[in-house]
């Protein structure tokens, strides 16, 4: 997995060799059939569609106006190729703005507020709501910073979480800073092991990553509270995942994401499905699934089809996970 290819799979329901996006550059520009994607299909099914947070890499280079909302989104508050948690450019319904440096202008704070406000505004309406919240955290940052210990490359926690996880110890599994890499490919064998100073820097980044995710957890809690206030918890599907994993010294790797070891390949996936979907409570599924299966699952829940029009449909590469979640794994 990698940022833009992974997100393009979610947007299109197809692998990169079918949707066109194989790398972060040129990114969104390479996406085929930009007007035949998940938010368009959900709109056709009667949903109000909302995107909040980070969008696909290279978006600004693929459109005439970087503030222009992508096809299919009814509501659009989207950070355009952000590289920092403050002073980041974003589009608010087609108006290009830039966040400030006050604590309330932290990227996570803006995303959390907008997501909660969206549920209050549109959740009780006649039209159902499809919202994608793409958090920036725990992405590393280019600054500026309000938390000294997490200055660039960060990640940058909310100011209120400045002291969170300051003493977190870096996990050191057997793959960490391996002493013997003679069985590894040449590009791993040629890497020097981390010294004490580099390990200390990794531990700092680890603690800052955890602290930055505390704000994301708070955002999830706000979404949950708002769904409770409008009485829609039972009728709402919640899907949690990520576009790629990260390294913290395993196999002598840190900033790289594209090396296909488990740390970057395996991403979290948790779903809370509505009553009536047949899913078992608290069940864990061991079968192999991928982010390419999520659009098919969402369409299955919504009773929607992957078509811009009756004659213009995508052939999905993924499969709905509803049967698997309900314990019907035969033939998977």
For each residue, the residues with C-beta under 8 A, 3 or more apart:
1: 5 6 243 244 245 257 264 265 267 291
2: 5 6 23 24 243 244 257 258
3: 6 7 24 57 243 244 257
4: 7 8 21 23 24 27 28 56 57 58
5: 1 2 8 9 16 21 22 23 24
6: 1 2 3 9 10 243 244 291
7: 3 4 10 11 55 56 134 243
8: 4 5 11 12 16 19 20 21 28 31 56
9: 5 6 12 13 14 15 16 19 290 291 292
10: 6 7 13 38 291 294 295
11: 7 8 19 31 37 38 39 56 295
12: 8 9 18 19 31 32 33 37 38 295 314
13: 9 10 38 292 295 296 299 306 314 316 317 318
14: 9 18 19 292 314 315 316 317
15: 9 18 19 292 317
16: 5 8 9 19 20 21 22
17: 22
18: 12 14 15 32 315 317
19: 8 9 11 12 14 15 16 31 32 33
20: 8 16 30 31 32
21: 4 5 8 16 27 28 30 31 56
22: 5 16 17 30
23: 2 4 5 27
24: 2 3 4 5 27 57 58
25: 57 58
26: 29 30 58 61 62
27: 4 21 23 24 30 56 57 58 59 61 62
28: 4 8 21 31 34 55 56 57 58 59 61 62
29: 26 58 61 62
30: 20 21 22 26 27
31: 8 11 12 19 20 21 28 34 37 56 62
32: 12 18 19 20
33: 12 19 36 37 308 314
34: 28 31 37 70 71
35: 40 71 72 308
36: 33 40 41 306 307 308 312 313 314
37: 11 12 31 33 34 40 41 71 72
38: 10 11 12 13 41 42 72 295 298 299 306
39: 11 42 43 49 51 70 71 72 73 130 132
40: 35 36 37 43 44 71 72 308
41: 36 37 38 44 45 72 299 304 305 306 307 308
42: 38 39 45 47 49 72 130 298 302 304
43: 39 40 46 47 49 72 74
44: 40 41 304 305 307 308
45: 41 42 302 303 304 305
46: 43 127 128
47: 42 43 127 128 129 130 302 304
48: 74 75 122 125 127 128 129 130
49: 39 42 43 72 73 74 75 130 131
50: 73 74 75 76 118 122 129 130 131 132
51: 39 55 69 70 73 75 76 77 78 131 132 134
52: 77 78 111 114 115 118 131 132 133 134
53: 77 78 79 111 132 133 134 135 136
54: 78 79 82 134 135 136 139
55: 7 28 51 59 70 78 79 80 134
56: 4 7 8 11 21 27 28 31 59
57: 3 4 24 25 27 28 81
58: 4 24 25 26 27 28 29 61 62 81
59: 27 28 55 56 62 63 66 70 80 81
60: 63 66 80 81
61: 26 27 28 29 58
62: 26 27 28 29 31 58 59
63: 59 60 66 68
64: 68
65: 68 94 96
66: 59 60 63 80 89 91 96
67: 80 91 94 95 96
68: 63 64 65 91 94
69: 51 73 76 78 91 93 94
70: 34 39 51 55 59 73 76 78
71: 34 35 37 39 40
72: 35 37 38 39 40 41 42 43 49
73: 39 49 50 51 69 70 76
74: 43 48 49 50
75: 48 49 50 51 93 118 122
76: 50 51 69 70 73 91 92 93 94
77: 51 52 53 90 91 92 93 110 114
78: 51 52 53 54 55 69 70 90 91
79: 53 54 55 82 88 89 90 107 136
80: 55 59 60 66 67 89 90 91 96
81: 57 58 59 60 89
82: 54 79 85 88 89 90 107 136 139
83: 88 141 142
84: 87 88 107 141 142 143 144 152 156
85: 82 88 106 107 108 136 137 141 145 154 155 156 212
86: 99 100 101 105 106 107 144 145 146 156
87: 84 98 99 100 101 144
88: 79 82 83 84 85 98 99 107 136
89: 66 79 80 81 82 96 97 98
90: 77 78 79 80 82 96 97 98 99 110
91: 66 67 68 69 76 77 78 80 94 95 96 97
92: 76 77 95 97
93: 69 75 76 77
94: 65 67 68 69 76 91
95: 67 91 92
96: 65 66 67 80 89 90 91
97: 89 90 91 92
98: 87 88 89 90
99: 86 87 88 90 105 106 107 110
100: 86 87 105
101: 86 87 105 144 146
102: 105
103: 106 109 146 158 159 160
104: 109 110
105: 86 99 100 101 102 109 110
106: 85 86 99 103 109 110 146 156 158 159 215
107: 79 82 84 85 86 88 99 110 111 136 137
108: 85 111 112 135 136 137 158 212 215 216 219
109: 103 104 105 106 112 113 158 215
110: 77 90 99 104 105 106 107 113 114
111: 52 53 107 108 114 115 133 134 135 136 219
112: 108 109 115 116 215 218 219 222
113: 109 110 116 117
114: 52 77 110 111 117 118
115: 52 111 112 118 119 131 133 219 222 223
116: 112 113 119 120 219 222 223 225 226
117: 113 114 120 121
118: 50 52 75 114 115 121 122 123 129 131
119: 115 116 122 123 129 131 223 226 227 230 232
120: 116 117 123 226 229 230
121: 117 118
122: 48 50 75 118 119 125 127 129
123: 118 119 120 129 226 227 230 232
124: 230 232
125: 48 122 129
126:
127: 46 47 48 122
128: 46 47 48 302
129: 47 48 50 118 119 122 123 125
130: 39 42 47 48 49 50 298 302
131: 49 50 51 52 115 118 119
132: 39 50 51 52 53
133: 52 53 111 115 219 223
134: 7 51 52 53 54 55 111
135: 53 54 108 111 216 219
136: 53 54 79 82 85 88 107 108 111 139
137: 85 107 108 155 157 212 213 215 216
138: 155 208 209 210 212 213 216 246
139: 54 82 136 154 155
140: 152 153 154 155 205 255
141: 83 84 85 145 152 153 154 155 156
142: 83 84 152 153
143: 84 151 152 154
144: 84 86 87 101
145: 85 86 141 148 150 151 152 154 156
146: 86 101 103 106 156 159 162
147: 150 151 156 157 159 162 208 211
148: 145 151
149: 162 166 204 207 208
150: 145 147 154 155 156 157 162 204 208 211 212
151: 143 145 147 148 154
152: 84 140 141 142 143 145
153: 140 141 142 205
154: 85 139 140 141 143 145 150 151 205 208 212
155: 85 137 138 139 140 141 150 205 208 209 211 212
156: 84 85 86 106 141 145 146 147 150 208 212
157: 137 147 150 161 162 164 208 211 212 214 215
158: 103 106 108 109 161 162 212 214 215 218
159: 103 106 146 147 162
160: 103
161: 157 158 164 211 212 214 215
162: 146 147 149 150 157 158 159 211
163: 166
164: 157 161 210 211 214
165: 168 207 208 210 211 214
166: 149 163 207 211
167: 207
168: 165 203 206 207 210
169: 203
170: 199 202 203 206 248 249
171: 176 206 248
172: 176 177 249
173: 176 250
174: 178
175: 178 250 251 261 263
176: 171 172 173 248 249 250
177: 172 193 194 199 249 252
178: 174 175 181 184 193 251 252
179: 193
180: 183
181: 178 184 188 189 191 251 252
182: 189
183: 180
184: 178 181 188 189 251
185: 188 189
186: 189 190
187: 190 191
188: 181 184 185 191 251 252 253
189: 181 182 184 185 186
190: 186 187
191: 181 187 188 252 253
192: 252
193: 177 178 179 252
194: 177 198 199 202 249 252
195: 198 199
196: 199 200
197: 200 201
198: 194 195 201 202
199: 170 177 194 195 196 202 203 249
200: 196 197 203 204
201: 197 198 204 205
202: 170 194 198 199 205 206 248 249 254
203: 168 169 170 199 200 206 207
204: 149 150 200 201 207 208
205: 140 153 154 155 201 202 208 209 248 254
206: 168 170 171 202 203 209 210 248
207: 149 165 166 167 168 203 204 210 211
208: 138 147 149 150 154 155 156 157 165 204 205 211 212
209: 138 155 205 206 212 213 246
210: 138 164 165 168 206 207 213 214
211: 147 150 155 157 161 162 164 165 166 207 208 214
212: 85 108 137 138 150 154 155 156 157 158 161 208 209 215 216
213: 137 138 209 210 216 217
214: 157 158 161 164 165 210 211 217 218
215: 106 108 109 112 137 157 158 161 212 218 219
216: 108 135 137 138 212 213 219 220
217: 213 214 220 221
218: 112 158 214 215 221 222
219: 108 111 112 115 116 133 135 215 216 222 223
220: 216 217 223 224 240
221: 217 218 224 225
222: 112 115 116 218 219 225 226
223: 115 116 119 133 219 220 226 227 238
224: 220 221 227 228 233
225: 116 221 222 228 229
226: 116 119 120 123 222 223 229 230
227: 119 123 223 224 230 232 233 236
228: 224 225 231 233
229: 120 225 226
230: 119 120 123 124 226 227
231: 228
232: 119 123 124 227 235 236
233: 224 227 228 236
234: 274 275
235: 232 274 275
236: 227 232 233 274
237: 271 272 273 274 277 298 301
238: 223 271 272
239: 269 270 271 294 297 298
240: 220 268 269 270 271
241: 267 268 269 270 291 294
242: 245 267 268
243: 1 2 3 6 7 267 291
244: 1 2 3 6 257 264 267
245: 1 242 257 262 263 264 265 266 267
246: 138 209 257 263 264
247: 250 251 253 254 255 256 257 259 261 263 264
248: 170 171 176 202 205 206 254 263
249: 170 172 176 177 194 199 202 252 253 254
250: 173 175 176 247 253 261 263
251: 175 178 181 184 188 247 259 261 263
252: 177 178 181 188 191 192 193 194 249
253: 188 191 247 249 250 256 259 261 263
254: 202 205 247 248 249
255: 140 247
256: 247 253 259 264
257: 1 2 3 244 245 246 247 264
258: 2 264
259: 247 251 253 256 264
260: 264 265
261: 175 247 250 251 253 264 265
262: 245 265 266
263: 175 245 246 247 248 250 251 253 266
264: 1 244 245 246 247 256 257 258 259 260 261
265: 1 245 260 261 262
266: 245 262 263
267: 1 241 242 243 244 245 291
268: 240 241 242
269: 239 240 241 289 291
270: 239 240 241
271: 237 238 239 240 279 297 321 325
272: 237 238
273: 237 277 279 301 322 325
274: 234 235 236 237 277 301
275: 234 235
276:
277: 237 273 274 301 322 325 326
278: 322 323 325 326
279: 271 273 283 322 325 326
280: 283 325 326 327
281:
282:
283: 279 280 325 327
284:
285: 289 321 324 325 329
286:
287: 324 329 332
288:
289: 269 285 293 321 324
290: 9 293 318
291: 1 6 9 10 241 243 267 269 294
292: 9 13 14 15 295 296 316 317 318
293: 289 290 296 297 318 319 320 321
294: 10 239 241 291 297 298 318 321
295: 10 11 12 13 38 292 298 299 306 316 318
296: 13 292 293 299 300 316 318 319 320 321
297: 239 271 293 294 300 301 318 320 321 322
298: 38 42 130 237 239 294 295 301 302 304
299: 13 38 41 295 296 302 303 304 305 306 316 320
300: 296 297 303 320 322
301: 237 273 274 277 297 298 322
302: 42 45 47 128 130 298 299
303: 45 299 300
304: 41 42 44 45 47 298 299
305: 41 44 45 299 313
306: 13 36 38 41 295 299 313 314 315 316
307: 36 41 44 310 312 313 314
308: 33 35 36 40 41 44 312 313
309: 312
310: 307 313
311:
312: 36 307 308 309
313: 36 305 306 307 308 310
314: 12 13 14 33 36 306 307
315: 14 18 306
316: 13 14 292 295 296 299 306 319
317: 13 14 15 18 292
318: 13 290 292 293 294 295 296 297
319: 293 296 316
320: 293 296 297 299 300 323
321: 271 285 289 293 294 296 297 324 325
322: 273 277 278 279 297 300 301 325 326
323: 278 320 326 328 329 332
324: 285 287 289 321 327 328 329 332
325: 271 273 277 278 279 280 283 285 321 322
326: 277 278 279 280 322 323
327: 280 283 324
328: 323 324
329: 285 287 323 324 332
330:
331:
332: 287 323 324 329
